[in-house]
Amino acid sequence: MIGYAVAIVLAVPLGLAIAFSSILRRTIYPFFVSIEMVPKIAFAPLFISWLGFGLLPKVIIVFLVCFFPIVLNAILAFGSLGEELTRFIYATGASPIRAFFKVRWPAAMPQCFVGFKYAGINATVGAAIAEFIGSDQGLGFYIQIVTGNMRPDLAFAGIFLLTILGLTLFGLITLAERLIIPWHISQRRK
């Protein structure tokens, strides 16, 4: 949860800055796209050898697997408001700050939630793999131990618990989405 929360706090403002800056879009955006293609789990043994078996390497790994989906979706979200709507907003006399909070921010939230959900899925996987690779506690470590002891029943129990944790996080994000953007078409009941 710590890595996931830090990823949101850092990625959304950075995505906003990149969406509104042509210099950042030309320099940082391609770098982020290329870094997103690198399997972040490959960094896990490095972080563990550098930082030990504590909480910090696990938080960094979860942060890395969550940060890029959030920032890339935030860039898309804040940069996707149509030119016609932008001209209309300013034609009504709205200030840039008012236009941002009344139109641009709400319009960006559905796409941001796509990133939040995808990152939430990644968070559970990243934490389990970090525990699997270099930990002496946690579900990933437990699955590794019971698998080595030829206890697939207990390994599947650990996998089931990871699935429940992932679904719970996804459900909390979906609930937050319903509360924050109840007006969006994706939230309408059929």
Secondary structure, DSSP 4 states (H G I P E B T S, - for coil): -HHHHHHHHHHHHHHHHHHH-HHHHHHHHHHHHHHHHS-GGGGHHHHHHHH-SSHHHHHHHHHHHHHHHHHHHHHHHHT-S-HHHHHHHHHTT--HHHHIIIIIHHHHHHHHHHHHHHHHHHHHHHHHHHHHHH-SSSHHHHHHHHHHTT-HHHHHHHHHHHHHHHHHHHHHHHHHHHHH-TTSGGG---
